Amino acid sequence: MSLLVLLVPIALLLIFYRTVLNGDAPITVDPAPSLQEARRANVFTVVEPRGLGDDWHVSSATFRRDTEGATLRIGYVDPDKDALQLVESNVPSATLLPTELTKAAKPAGEFRSDAGVWRLYDTRPGEKALVLADQTRTVIVIGKSDVERLETLAGSLS
């Protein structure tokens, strides 16, 4: 009986947290400051997603410069609650890809979008990546989500 007296308020608090306070919703951040900083640096052409639904959330955004180059990282939570990351960088692909995808990454196909032809890679266990590389930058979309979600994010970039 005394345990029931404790469990009822805990259950009510949990219900309040999940329904009223949206406690299970991912934390959303504004990527605009990081995007602006990357554009001001003018070291590569910055692309950003356009037209993703309200069920996509930005969970992190950073821009860093170091001796090898500059890198913009934007983390997303897709509609299935899986984490994806968009990486844009002017670090040479020979250096960037083994770091981001691991040295064991293997090409597994291609995906065509308005931005160009992306290479699909199998990376860490359960993780896939799409890579678009040109002379001045490399764009990577990586995550443990379905390939279709990776393609949705990659296809929305402009």
C-alpha positions in Angstrom: 0.0 0.0 0.0 2.8 2.4 0.9 4.5 1.6 -2.4 1.3 2.5 -4.3 1.3 5.9 -2.6 4.7 6.5 -4.1 4.1 5.1 -7.6 0.9 7.1 -8.3 2.6 10.6 -8.1 5.6 9.3 -10.1 3.3 8.0 -12.8 1.4 11.3 -12.9 4.7 13.2 -13.2 5.9 11.0 -16.0 2.7 11.4 -17.9 2.8 15.2 -17.4 6.5 15.3 -18.6 5.7 13.3 -21.8 2.4 14.9 -22.8 2.5 18.5 -21.6 6.2 19.2 -21.7 7.0 17.1 -24.8 9.7 15.4 -22.8 10.5 12.8 -25.5 10.9 15.3 -28.3 14.5 15.8 -29.5 16.3 19.0 -28.5 16.3 21.4 -31.5 19.0 24.0 -32.1 19.3 26.8 -34.7 21.9 26.0 -37.3 21.9 29.6 -38.7 24.9 30.9 -36.7 27.1 28.0 -37.8 25.9 28.3 -41.4 26.6 32.0 -41.4 30.1 31.5 -39.9 30.9 28.9 -42.6 29.7 31.2 -45.4 31.7 34.2 -44.0 34.8 32.0 -43.9 34.3 31.6 -47.7 36.5 28.4 -47.9 33.9 26.2 -49.7 30.4 26.5 -51.0 28.0 25.9 -48.2 24.8 23.9 -48.9 21.9 23.5 -46.6 18.7 21.4 -46.7 15.6 22.9 -48.1 12.1 21.5 -47.8 12.6 18.9 -45.1 9.4 18.4 -43.1 8.7 19.6 -39.6 9.5 16.0 -38.4 13.2 16.6 -39.1 15.1 18.3 -36.2 18.5 19.9 -36.1 20.2 18.6 -32.9 23.7 20.2 -33.3 25.6 22.6 -35.5 29.3 23.6 -35.4 31.8 25.1 -37.7 35.6 24.7 -37.1 38.7 25.7 -38.8 42.1 24.0 -38.3 45.4 23.6 -40.1 44.0 21.0 -42.5 40.9 23.0 -43.5 37.4 23.9 -42.3 34.5 21.7 -41.4 30.8 22.4 -40.9 28.8 19.7 -39.0 25.1 19.7 -38.6 23.4 16.9 -36.7 19.8 15.9 -37.5 17.1 13.6 -36.0 15.0 12.2 -38.8 11.3 11.3 -38.5 12.2 7.8 -37.3 14.2 9.3 -34.4 17.5 8.2 -36.0 20.6 10.4 -35.9 22.1 11.7 -39.1 25.0 14.1 -39.7 25.7 16.4 -42.5 29.5 17.1 -42.9 30.8 19.8 -45.3 34.5 20.3 -45.5 37.4 21.5 -47.6 39.8 19.0 -45.9 41.2 16.8 -48.6 39.0 13.8 -49.3 42.0 11.5 -48.8 42.2 12.7 -45.2 38.5 13.4 -44.4 37.0 10.1 -45.6 39.0 7.7 -43.5 38.4 9.9 -40.5 34.7 10.2 -41.0 33.9 6.8 -42.5 36.7 4.6 -41.2 39.4 3.1 -43.3 37.3 0.0 -43.8 34.5 1.8 -45.6 33.5 0.2 -48.8 31.6 1.7 -51.8 28.1 0.2 -52.1 26.4 2.1 -54.8 25.4 5.5 -56.1 22.6 8.1 -55.7 21.9 10.9 -58.1 20.5 14.3 -57.0 20.5 17.8 -58.4 23.8 18.4 -56.6 25.5 15.5 -58.5 26.4 11.9 -58.1 26.8 10.7 -54.5 28.7 7.5 -53.6 27.1 5.2 -51.0 29.4 3.7 -48.5 29.1 1.0 -45.9 30.9 2.3 -42.9 30.7 1.3 -39.2 28.3 -1.6 -38.4 24.8 -0.5 -39.2 25.9 2.8 -40.6 25.8 4.1 -44.2 27.1 7.3 -45.7 26.6 9.3 -48.9 29.6 11.2 -50.2 29.7 14.0 -52.8 33.2 15.2 -53.5 34.6 17.8 -55.9 37.7 19.9 -56.2 36.9 22.4 -53.4 34.9 20.4 -50.9 33.5 17.1 -49.7 29.9 16.7 -48.5 29.0 13.7 -46.4 25.6 12.5 -45.1 26.1 9.8 -42.6 24.0 7.9 -40.1 22.4 4.6 -38.9 19.1 5.5 -40.7 17.7 3.9 -43.8 19.4 4.7 -47.1 16.1 6.4 -48.1 16.5 8.9 -45.2 20.1 9.6 -46.2 19.0 10.2 -49.8 16.2 12.5 -48.6 18.7 14.7 -46.7 21.3 14.6 -49.5 18.6 15.4 -52.1 17.4 18.4 -50.2 20.8 20.1 -50.2 21.1 23.3 -52.2 
